[in-house]
């Protein structure tokens, strides 16, 4: 059996009927999302309904009741939990509580749990758990309640303490509930300890050294007692109980002197022991908050690979929450549940707009950088390094710093926009609610090629560009995914047409100087001056050309004879530095050559210069698509 569905009504931040509905499946379920999205609320709701095998004291608190924006708290919240996929061994323990549904020749069993908490007066909070159909639910008995308990690992877990010996230690609880020890009054360990105790007692009665100690105690006692009062004191061991034996055990790895990470892995390994037990027909569910806690990236990858492979095709269920993009990239999409805008979105096949081939592709190429899309408030998808470098700089000039607005840039390559963007589109083409800007080139080259001589003749091709823009917009735009297509050829060509044309022209010559410089040399003032002289001479030579043709000549400076460029990323870095330099308050005495060596973020922005550039960029028709993409992803339009 597995937890298949959870519904929350006025619990925590989830207001409504229901405020949140989440579906789960067997094997691994990974709850992901940005901070404060409700991941912990889901785990805590399950704990209230199911309780935990560590016998924590779990009760509803004032914090659990939904509070409206004006500060008013509701007087009641409800949690509904459905457990499904019972084996016959499991179903027999809940037979009086189960709902039955015939599916062909098979019978489908469901267990519906209804948890309610309510307030009476100002401080008193009451709660109850009913089981069965909502109209005919009854209280659950103790045995069934025990069989529904889940394994739970808290986020800030103290693995060393949990694995140490002591009264009601977690390692003793785990062992006590393992089939090797459960319900066994006469265990081999008890025999071993009884034998040991007899040896201890014989030490004090038969061994010369031990006898001396016992006789000394008896002699001292005889001195205290009245005459003729017996003083036959004995040293006896305590009664042996299995629970006490297990509480004397600790679990560690002394040979490797483990740190927090290794101890956490040891703790998780011990907790998972209980999921292997299939003898009592109980729930086999482990809930782990922040699986990545105290684990370095490689350890995270090894652990999630094990969990994913070991528990994917059986009746064991693991529900984890995570903030880790590393785990987000490693976990199969079909195992992810994205919490966004008060909803839980299952990303498994059939629930998204992706097809089977897309899942196979993403399993291979969705890396830790790209998986930032799961934790973002908005996303800008780009097809190259130049966009990846320049868009954050332009966004900052516009006043929409991407990090502060929760916007992630995801560089996917031009052939993969559909595959990455449709992760965030449902199978019915509805949106998850994360604005996704796809920034792409129209890729209409502004020239004709003579088929015989291969010579290029400039031709702007405005109508062809507009047709491609319409085609690409239709292709990519769906749900909250919007396409923003360059009005001409490429981003770089549009920049060459724009108000940033002169800076871009300079950046190309800077890039060439850097590309051909020795490893330990960046740009000197002398080389900057040479580049500026070349830029000025070319600009003068091209001054009578149209804007478009001049832009073509500037852009062509980056290309080799085959029309390829290895300069795009370098030029983008140079242009970004120039923009920052030109809009910052640079202290006297700082030479321009330092613009590529210094962290320009440390300099204050020059408000008037930045405002002037912002107005120019916002009003530029060739940069409008970039501006619109940034604003859409930031939730401005």
Secondary structure, 3 states (H helix, E strand, C coil): CEEEEEEEECECCECCCCCEEEECCCEEEEEECCCCCCHHHHHHHHHHHHCECCCCCCCCCHHHECECCCCCECCEEEEEEEEECCCHHHHCCCCCCCEEEEECCEEEEEEEEEEEEEEECCCEEEEEEEECCHHHCEECCHHHHHHCCEEEECCCCCHHHHCCCCCCCHHHHHHHCCCCCCCCCCCHHHHHHHHHHHHHHHHHHHCHHHHHHHHHHHHHHHHHCCCCCCCCCCCCCCCCCHHHHHHCCCCCCHHHCCCHHHHHHHHHHHHHHHHHCCCCCCCCEEEEECCCCCCCHHHHHHHHHHHHHHCCCCCCEEEEEECCHHHHHHCCHHHEEEEECCEEEECCCCCECCCHHHHHHHHHHCCCCHHHHHHCCEEEEECCHHHHHHHHHHHHHHCCCCCCCCEEEEECCHHHHHHHHHHHEECCCCECCCEEEEEECCCCCCEEECCCCCCEEECCCHHHHHHHHHHHHHHHCECCEEEEECCCCCHHHHHHHCCCHHHHHHHHHHHHHHHCCCCCCCCCHHHHHHHHHHHHHHHHHCCCCCHHHHHHHHHHCCCCCCCCCCCHHHHHHHHHHHHHHHCECCCCCCCHHHHHCCCHHHCCECHHHHHHHHHHHHCCCCCHHHHHHHHHHCCCC
